[in-house]
């Protein structure tokens, strides 16, 4: 059985961004609407890249508030938004970090998840990642699913179920080129560049908050 929640791509991007920013830039969290939209539309650590409008973000936030995933924080001149991912789904912070990366980046292997979660939670090894994924998959309202191993792929990938069941395209294996060691080295370098770009984006968000 899949998750009882079926969120739209915009709702998922907002929820994932709030969860990510709480862990990576706690000084700017909760997020203003402008900072939230900037985080949703950033070009790094996002698959796919999106262009969410203010109107689209506000509509999605209303739905997320109804589901209990998001709350508004008062007490300042600017309305700010916070997530309740762990409490609403009743999951630990480690599982929330894995869900966040799956929401923001799409299906990934356990090894990729361990790498991409590093700034939110540092898993000791791939086995610990797999253990949390297995718990999420074993729930009555399963939150993740292990995709079938496709021809040419070396590892199974995982995807979240907050947006519904996987489509045939999502179940397909990634490019076979990623199986070669030299390609993996290139991917690792690209990931480091993406992290640096993400840090620049987060610094811009901090500056934006200070100017407000």
Secondary structure by P-SEA (a helix, b strand, c coil): ccccccccaaaaaaaaaaaaaaccccccccccaaaaaaaaaccccccccccccaaaaaaaaaaaaaaccbbbbccccbbbbbbcccccccccaaaaaaaaaaaacccccaaaaaaaaccccccccaaaaaaaaaaaaaccccccccccccccccbbbbbbccccccccccccccccccccaaaaaaaaaaaaaaaaaaaaaaaaaaaaaaac
